[in-house]
């Protein structure tokens, strides 16, 4: 299965293809193809894309599963592979297979038609994987699934580059990259199928959310996970609003921990208080902050979250000083904001007017306030534009220096 231009002789390609076809019955068994189809949720009538289809190992097994009422898009960028796949499909008399010549950054699939997309042993070959993932989300119907199965790394292969150089990739990289592209991770298995007398294939299954509510739930899960909250930790949600992130943070720190819910809007605490009472949550303290002071206790907090609120802080320098003072040495500040590509080059004032902010601006301001930058995830989540035109969210993690 090829996703890079072939750079070898025709005879070599034909010999390898013949060997590959001869080994397919054995591969079908150890690859657990039936489990792949089950995990992808495909059956009679399904519309499926096999991306990186090669000469058709998986395509020719999907076709009879989906039947004449279903359809298979077989996508690759190598002409010689697609020609061989076309010949095999005709020999097998499958009329439900459509050959698609893809591009390195775009599989060229129709929008919102697919029940599932499967990438088998090809994702590690895709240098423009971020573009591919974004282009795979839109062809899926809401609730459609993306399944990626890849040879796992050897113990010495730690970085993504080291793994790719050996034609491997770990499930953590795959799952993280799928999540960044806006998929909800349904399943992740590091050891899914073992190559005979060799290493294992991993399997990751993601789903395109079927509604804005599901997008919100997934964003909440990912943001709270990025805080790495432990039982007994003390944290603050600054700009908490009605507690969208406060409540799962309180659950994460447990009864032994505490979350300070900070907002300057007097109406927000009343709504949050109602949610806390209804949920029986007792480890949240409401704090009425000021425009230039979050009013946090000194050097007490492990983590401070500011989600979709930093751009609203007119006195952001003073707020950063207050947050830094409230963190323990080594404590983390996590910012999340959105920014549309079209507004990337606008001034800070112009971005803020549209309730957005660039990660570069935030990073510079945090560094000026004495924070150490730990990590920038951009995009942290990317999806089709919502009602406000927002499609890309970034997440920045910074640390209060340990000696302060």
N, C-alpha and C positions, 0 to 999 in steps of 0.2 A: 504494500500500500504506500503510494508515493505522494509527497506533498512538496518535493523539490524537483527542479528540472533534472532529468536523467543525463548522466555524463559518462555513459559506458557504451560499448559496442552493441550492435543489434544481436549478434550471435550470443553474446553473454546474456543479454536480457531474455532471449528465447529459451536458453538452457535453464536459467533460473526459474522462469515461468513454468516450464514443464515439470521441474522438480517440485515446485510449490503446489501445483495441481495434484500431483501424485500423492502428496502427503496430506491432502485435505481431509480424508476420512478420519485419520488419526488425530489431526488437529481439532476436528469438530468435537471429538470426545474430550480431550484434555482442556480445550478452551471453554468448555461448558456453554456452548452456543445456546442451548435451550434455556439456561439460566439468564443469559444476556437478554434474550427476547422477553422473558418473564419480567426482568428488572426494568426493561424499557417500556413495558406495558403494551406490547403490540400483539395483534391477533387478526382475525379475519376482518377485512375492510379498513385496516389501518393504512395511513399514508406515512411513509418512512423515508428518511434519507440516510444513505450509507456514505459518509464523507471520508475521503481517502480510500475509496473502494478498491483500488488496485485492479487486479484481474478478476475480481468478483467472488472471492471466497464467501463473504458474508451476504452480498447482494443475492446470490443464487440460492441462499438458504432463507432469506427473508421473503422472496417472491412467493413461494408456495404457502408460507404462513399467512400472508395478508390476502392471498387469493385474487381472483379476478375483480372483486369489488374493491380491492386495495391498490396501492401504487407504491413503487420504489424508485426514488431518485438515486442513481449511482453517480457519485461525484468524485472526480479526480482531476489533476492538472496535467497528467502525463498522457499524451496522445496514444502512445503505443499500448499503454495499459487499458485505456478506454476502448481501443479497437479490439483488443483481445476479449475484453468483457462483453462487448457487443456481439462478437462471434459466439461466445459461450451462451449468451442469453438466447440467441437465435437457434443454436443447436438444441437447447433445452425447451424451445417453443414457449418461452415466457413472454406474454404480451403486456405484462404490467410493469416492465422495467423501462425507465427513461434515463438515457445517458446524458450527463451534464458535464461540460468542460468548465471547471472552476478556475479561479484565480488564486494566487498565493494569499491574498487577504480577503477573499470573498468567494463563498461556495456557489453563489448565484442561484439561490433557491427562491421560490415564490413565497410571498408574505402570508403568514397566518393560515397555512394549510396543513402543516405537518403535525402528526400525533407524536412522533419521536424522531430523534436524530441519533445515530450511533457512529462513534469514531473508535475504530479498533486498530491499535498499533500504528497510528498515524499522527496523533496529536504532538508527539515529541518531535516530529519532522516539520512542524509548522512554525517558521520563524516569526510570522505575524499573527501569533495566536490570539492576541487581544482583539484584533480586528475580526478574526474568524469567529470568536465567541459572540461578539456583538452582532455579527451577521447571521449567526445561528439562532439567536433569541427571537428575532423578528419573524422568521418563517414558521416558528412553532405556534400552534394554537395556544390560547391561555390554558394552562394546566399541562401542556405538552412537555415531554421529557427529553433531556440530553444525557446520553450515556457515553462515558469515555473509559475504555479499558486499555491499559498500557503496561509494557514490561517495567517492573519495579527496579529501583536502583540497588546496587551492591553496597555493602557497608561503607566502603571507602568513598563513595560518591555522595558528597554532602550538598554542594551547591547545585542550583538548577543547571548552570553551564556544564558542570562536571557530569551530571546525569545525561544531558542532551548529547554531549560528545560521545557517549557510549550507547546512544539510542535507547535510553531509559528515561523515566520520569516518575517521581513518587506521587502517591495519591494526595499528599498534603498540598503540593504545588498545584495540582489539577483542581482540587476542591476550592482552594483559595482563589484561584483565577476564575473559576466558574462563578463563585459568589460575588467577586468584584464586578463581573459582567451582569449581575442581577438575577442569577439563578438561585433558587432555594435548594440547598443540598438535602436530598432525601436519604442517600445511602453512600457510605464510604468504606471500602474494604481494601486493606493493603495487600492481603493474601486472598485472592479470588480464584485463580487458576494457575497451576504450576506447569511450566514448560518441562517436559521430561528431562530429568537429570540436569536441570538448570534453575534459574530464578523464577519468581512469581510474577503473574500479571495482577495489577490492582484494578479496582472498579470504582467509579464514582458516578452517581446518578443525581442530576439536578433537574429542577422543574421550573418552567416559566410560570410565575405567579398568575393566578387567574383573576385577581381583582386588586384594586388599590389597597384594600384591607390586608391582603396577604403580603403586598409589598411593605406595608407599614410594620407588620409583625416581623418580617424578615430583617428589616432595617433595625428594629429594636433589638432583636436577638444579636445581630452582628456588632452593634455599638456597645451593648453591655458586655459581650464577650471580650471586646478589645480592652476593657478596663481591668481584666484579670483580677476581679474582686475575690477575696478569700473570706471564709467565715471569720467573723470578728473584726473585719476591717472597718475603718471609718472613712466615709466618702461624702462628697457634696455634689449636688446637681444644681448648678448655677444657671438661672434662667429656666427654672423647672416647669413653668406653665402649670398645666393641670396634672403633671406627674407621669407623663408618658414614659420617661426613663426612670423616674424616681422609684416607682413600684417594683420593677424587676431588679433594680439595684438593691433595694431593701431585702428582697428575697435572696439575692446572691450573698449578702454579708451575714444574713441570718440573725437570730435573736441576740447573739453576742456582739453584733456589729451595730453601726448606726449610719444613717444617711441624713444629711442636712439638705433640705429642700429650700432653695433660695430664689426669690423673685421680688421685683419691685412693684409688680402689679398687685394691688390689694385684693383684686377679685380672684386671682389665681390660687392663693392659699385656701380660700373657702371651698373651691371646687376640689382641690387636692385633699383637703381635710375630709370631705364627704367620701372620696374614693378610699381613703385610709380607714375610715370608720366602717364602710361597707365590706372592705377586705380584711378587717381585723388586724391591720398592720400597726405595730406599736414601736417600731424602731426607726421612725422618721420624725425629725424635728423640723418644724416650719420656721423659716428665718425671713423676716421682711428686710431685704437689702436696700441699699441706697444706690443712686445712679453712679456714684463714684466709690462705692465700698460694698463688697459682698457680705461684710460683717461676719467673717469666719473666725473661729477661735484660733489663737496663734499656734503654729507648728504642731498641729494635731492630726491632720488628714493624710490618708494614704493616696487618695485619688480625688481629683476634681474633674467633673464633666461639664463642658459647655457645648451644648448641641443646638445648632440653628439659632443661637442667641448672641454670639460674639459680635456679629455685624451690627446688632442693635445697640451696642454699648458705646455711647458717645464719648464717655470718659474711659476709654479702653485702657489707657496707660495706668490710671489709678486702679481700675479693676484688676489688672494683671498684678499690680503690687499687692493688692489685698489677697488675691488667690495665692500668690507666692508665699506671703506671710502665713497663710493658713495651712500650707503643706508642710509635712515633716521633711527633713533633709532626705533627698532621694524620692520624694513623693512625685506623682505623675499628674500632669494636666493634659486632658484629652479634649481637643477641639474638633467639631465636625460642622462643615458648612457646605453649601452648594455653589456651583459656578458653571454657567453655560459657556460653551466654547466661544460663542459670539461675543461674550463680554469679558473675555480673558484679558484684553489689552486696555479696558476702560480704567479710569482713575478709581481710587478707593471710594471717593464720594459717589461716583456714578454707579459703582457696583452696589454699594450700601443702599442707595436709593431704590435699587431693584431687589433688595433683601438677599444679596449675594456677596461673596468676598473671595479673592484669590488666595490659594495656599501660600504663594510666595510672600504676599503682604503679611499674612498671619505669622509665617515663620520669622520674618524679619522683626516684627514687633515683639514676638516672644523672646527672641535672642537679645534684643535691646533691653527687655525687662529682666534679663539675667537667667533665663531658662536655657537648658541644654536640649537640643532637638534630638529625639530618640528615633523617630520614624515618621515618614510621610507616606500615606497610602492615597495615591491619586491616579485613577479613580478608586475610591473606596467602594462605592456602588454606582453603577451606571445603568440607565434604563431609558425607555421611551419617555418623552417629556410628559410631565403631569399637567394638571390644569393651570398651574402657575408658570409653565414652561421650563421647569427644572428637570434636568436629566442626569446630572453628574454631581455626586457628593464626594468630597475628600475628607480624610481624617488625619489629624496631626497629633502626635504624641510627644510631649516635652517633659523634662525632668527638672526639678529643683536640685541644684548641685548638692552633693552629699555633705560637703563641708560647711554648709550655710544653715 
